[in-house]
Amino acid sequence: MEWERDALSDFRTDLHTIARQQVYNVWGSITRMEWERDALNDFRSAQLLIGEHHGYRLIEELQEPGVALAFVTPCFSDSTKFKREKMTEVFIDSTFGTNKHGYELFLSRATP
């Protein structure tokens, strides 16, 4: 129908002015509530978030603000749920420059 075509045309005209960065910024502000615990200190925010999850444990002797944040996941700390003797592979991955501080990120994951 003609009026539907006109309405859709108006809708598209308005949408084409939304930039990718605007969508990213809105998405970031909405999801920030899920993971940000300290708005002024990213390192402390990460420590608090890790501490909220059962089975995750910070490794205090390896903590150095702005340099290193280390923690153990349930895969390595919960021997009743994860049978380490049955694990056949451990994957290690890393990335660099994917966060605003330029930290190197490392991940290890074991599979049964």
DRENDO-1510 file (C-alpha; in Angstrom, 1 decimal, always signed):
<recs>
REC; n; res; u; v; w
REC; 1; MET; +0.0; +0.0; +0.0 .
REC; 2; GLU; +1.1; +3.5; -0.7 .
REC; 3; TRP; +1.0; +4.8; +2.8 .
REC; 4; GLU; +3.1; +1.9; +4.1 .
REC; 5; ARG; +5.7; +2.6; +1.4 .
REC; 6; ASP; +5.8; +6.3; +2.5 .
REC; 7; ALA; +6.1; +5.4; +6.2 .
REC; 8; LEU; +9.0; +3.0; +5.4 .
REC; 9; SER; +10.7; +5.6; +3.3 .
REC; 10; ASP; +10.5; +8.2; +6.2 .
REC; 11; PHE; +11.8; +5.6; +8.6 .
REC; 12; ARG; +14.8; +4.8; +6.4 .
REC; 13; THR; +15.6; +8.5; +6.0 .
REC; 14; ASP; +15.8; +8.9; +9.7 .
REC; 15; LEU; +17.9; +5.8; +10.3 .
REC; 16; HIS; +20.6; +6.6; +7.7 .
REC; 17; THR; +21.8; +9.5; +10.0 .
REC; 18; ILE; +22.7; +7.1; +12.8 .
REC; 19; ALA; +26.5; +6.5; +12.9 .
REC; 20; ARG; +28.2; +3.3; +13.8 .
REC; 21; GLN; +29.9; +5.0; +16.7 .
REC; 22; GLN; +26.6; +6.2; +18.1 .
REC; 23; VAL; +25.3; +2.6; +18.2 .
REC; 24; TYR; +28.5; +1.5; +19.9 .
REC; 25; ASN; +28.3; +4.2; +22.5 .
REC; 26; VAL; +24.7; +3.5; +23.3 .
REC; 27; TRP; +25.4; -0.2; +23.5 .
REC; 28; GLY; +28.4; +0.4; +25.7 .
REC; 29; SER; +26.5; +2.6; +28.2 .
REC; 30; ILE; +23.7; +0.0; +28.5 .
REC; 31; THR; +26.0; -3.0; +28.9 .
REC; 32; ARG; +28.4; -1.2; +31.2 .
REC; 33; MET; +26.0; -1.8; +34.1 .
REC; 34; GLU; +26.6; -5.6; +33.7 .
REC; 35; TRP; +30.3; -5.4; +34.3 .
REC; 36; GLU; +31.5; -2.1; +35.7 .
REC; 37; ARG; +31.8; -2.0; +39.5 .
REC; 38; ASP; +34.1; +1.0; +40.0 .
REC; 39; ALA; +33.7; +3.8; +37.4 .
REC; 40; LEU; +37.0; +5.5; +38.4 .
REC; 41; ASN; +39.3; +2.4; +38.6 .
REC; 42; ASP; +39.1; -0.2; +35.9 .
REC; 43; PHE; +41.5; -2.5; +37.7 .
REC; 44; ARG; +39.5; -2.4; +40.9 .
REC; 45; SER; +36.3; -2.9; +38.9 .
REC; 46; ALA; +37.7; -6.1; +37.4 .
REC; 47; GLN; +38.8; -7.4; +40.8 .
REC; 48; LEU; +35.3; -6.8; +42.2 .
REC; 49; LEU; +33.6; -8.4; +39.3 .
REC; 50; ILE; +35.8; -11.5; +39.5 .
REC; 51; GLY; +35.1; -11.7; +43.2 .
REC; 52; GLU; +31.3; -11.8; +42.6 .
REC; 53; HIS; +31.5; -15.1; +40.7 .
REC; 54; HIS; +31.5; -18.4; +42.5 .
REC; 55; GLY; +34.6; -20.5; +41.9 .
REC; 56; TYR; +36.7; -17.6; +40.6 .
REC; 57; ARG; +39.6; -16.6; +42.9 .
REC; 58; LEU; +42.1; -13.8; +42.5 .
REC; 59; ILE; +45.7; -14.7; +42.8 .
REC; 60; GLU; +46.8; -12.0; +45.2 .
REC; 61; GLU; +50.6; -12.5; +44.8 .
REC; 62; LEU; +50.3; -11.9; +41.0 .
REC; 63; GLN; +48.2; -8.7; +41.3 .
REC; 64; GLU; +49.9; -5.5; +40.2 .
REC; 65; PRO; +47.5; -2.6; +39.4 .
REC; 66; GLY; +48.1; -1.5; +35.8 .
REC; 67; VAL; +50.3; -4.4; +35.1 .
REC; 68; ALA; +48.8; -7.8; +36.0 .
REC; 69; LEU; +45.4; -9.2; +37.1 .
REC; 70; ALA; +45.5; -12.9; +37.6 .
REC; 71; PHE; +42.7; -15.3; +38.7 .
REC; 72; VAL; +41.7; -18.9; +38.7 .
REC; 73; THR; +38.5; -20.1; +37.1 .
REC; 74; PRO; +36.2; -22.9; +38.3 .
REC; 75; CYS; +37.7; -25.2; +35.7 .
REC; 76; PHE; +40.9; -25.3; +37.8 .
REC; 77; SER; +39.4; -24.6; +41.3 .
REC; 78; ASP; +36.3; -26.8; +41.4 .
REC; 79; SER; +37.4; -30.4; +41.3 .
REC; 80; THR; +33.9; -31.8; +42.0 .
REC; 81; LYS; +32.5; -30.2; +38.9 .
REC; 82; PHE; +35.5; -30.4; +36.7 .
REC; 83; LYS; +37.6; -33.6; +36.8 .
REC; 84; ARG; +41.1; -32.5; +36.0 .
REC; 85; GLU; +42.3; -36.1; +35.6 .
REC; 86; LYS; +39.9; -36.4; +32.6 .
REC; 87; MET; +41.1; -33.2; +30.9 .
REC; 88; THR; +42.9; -34.0; +27.7 .
REC; 89; GLU; +43.7; -30.5; +26.3 .
REC; 90; VAL; +44.5; -27.1; +27.6 .
REC; 91; PHE; +44.2; -24.2; +25.2 .
REC; 92; ILE; +46.1; -21.0; +25.7 .
REC; 93; ASP; +45.3; -17.9; +23.7 .
REC; 94; SER; +46.4; -14.2; +23.8 .
REC; 95; THR; +45.5; -10.9; +22.3 .
REC; 96; PHE; +47.0; -7.4; +22.5 .
REC; 97; GLY; +45.6; -3.9; +22.1 .
REC; 98; THR; +41.9; -4.9; +22.4 .
REC; 99; ASN; +41.3; -2.7; +25.5 .
REC; 100; LYS; +41.8; +0.9; +26.2 .
REC; 101; HIS; +44.9; +0.3; +28.4 .
REC; 102; GLY; +46.7; -1.9; +25.9 .
REC; 103; TYR; +46.9; -4.8; +28.3 .
REC; 104; GLU; +47.9; -8.2; +26.9 .
REC; 105; LEU; +45.1; -10.6; +27.6 .
REC; 106; PHE; +45.8; -14.3; +28.1 .
REC; 107; LEU; +43.3; -17.2; +28.4 .
REC; 108; SER; +43.8; -20.8; +29.2 .
REC; 109; ARG; +40.9; -23.3; +28.8 .
REC; 110; ALA; +40.9; -27.0; +29.5 .
REC; 111; THR; +38.6; -29.5; +27.8 .
REC; 112; PRO; +37.6; -33.0; +28.8 .
</recs>
